[in-house]
């Protein structure tokens, strides 16, 4: 028998878990004080010992009886075992009877003189659990049995903290009125008073009671500098936020990281709390130590609703976070609605980051076609160069983003044409909205097909470059097109792309592209191709209008 007990003790010692940092809500969910697992889930090498719980079978049955409030079984098993046996979590039967709010089982265990102050591996004593789960009757039993009333767990939580977290006002009333222990209104190891914990967990009745009649309300920050308003706001407890705003003048206090309650609410996507804070006059433009505003975090996360809300309350769009503006963050993460809101709000679309890159540089490098389209239509400066001396066109070419290269060249040619023709107005877009994307319309299909045949069947190497020169393509534009490599006959695709880019502006100018193309082919000495173009035009009987 002694040998067997020694073996069991050895197993317990070898399998004893290391201490873990306490996260009470998660801990309560993880173990949850439920009944036993199915027999098939056990991992045993001894029928009388459960290695998963580090208990003898009779000890485990004893704990299960405490969970079920089965006093009969407790009496039967309690005659021949250690009523203070601990499982893998260092919990005894008393922990489970208290957590289950099982009054009869708790009374029986207290009569058997169990260790009333036994802590589990998180430092939770049974009296903590009575306060946590709101069992006033059992708390009184434990106090009468001599339980340590000032006991703290590993994070410095006492019974008043536990009650405040879970909104058990009757427990706090008993602590203050009957136990006469106002001294439990103290900070835990993180610097949280019970009032702050109540705010963090949205315990409204607790907050009101601590304010009146007990006068324990305070906006004193914790060790990180977070006030109760911070804690309530970032966890989305709107009622608590509104109560604190009504009761205190606290608005824009910052923690050690320079974060306001508004910033934390925005960072955690707590829209209702953000609105309440803004309505109360909180400043959306306060920067953190890292030079981030609330608009930075919501632009980065893509919360378009919060972006719009902050903009309505005059959030600054061009504040840079270590030389990154909200627009940069939205572009990097591809948040189209956010980008649209920022642009519509009048943000500086040409603002540069630490690499001297604009939003267009970034979207070109990342291949974000929709973003590029939006920025091009917004009139972004196409000539800005980054720290390496590259324009957005050069960045797109380096990244082999062929579609974006062509879009940027179309935009460059379009805006230079508009600049050269100031008398033109927006009526040039009356028939078709301005776009720099690929054209897939049926009305231009025939001319696009002609351009493909010309490039792939009639043009020789170098012909497309001569045409491009005649049509005022810049050297940088030609080089960007030529960067694409598809093999020894890449010139065919280069010519095809150049022709489609040229046709884009001709359509907007409402010219006759077939006639223009015929004349240019004659000028460059390619009569065969020119005659083919004329023949095709005559056969169709149309002068096609190109996009």
Secondary structure, DSSP 8 states (H G I E B T S, - for coil): -HHHHHHHHHHHHHH--------HHHHHHHHTT-----GGG---SBTTEETTTTEEHHHHHHHHHHHHT-HHHHHHHHTSS-TT---TTS--HHHHHHHTT-HHHHHHHHHTT--TT-B-TTS-BHHHHHHHHT-HHHHHHHHHTT--TT---TT---HHHHHHHTT-HHHHHIIIIIS--GGG----TTS--HHHHHHHTT-HHHHHHHHTTT--------TTS--HHHHHHHTT-HHHHHHHHHH----S---TT---HHHHHHHTT-HHHHHHHHHTT--TT---TTS--HHHHHHHHT-HHHHHHHHHTT--S--BSSS-BHHHHHHHTT-HHHHHHHHHTT--TT---TTS--HHHHHHHHT-HHHHHHHHHTT--TT---TTS--HHHHHHHTT-HHHHHHHHHHHHHHHHHHH-TT--GGGGSSS----S----GGGHHHHHHHHHIIIII--TTHHHHHHHHTT--HHHHHHHHT---STTHHHHHHHHHHHHHHHHHHHHT--HHHHHHHHHHHTT-HHHHHHHHHHHHHHT------
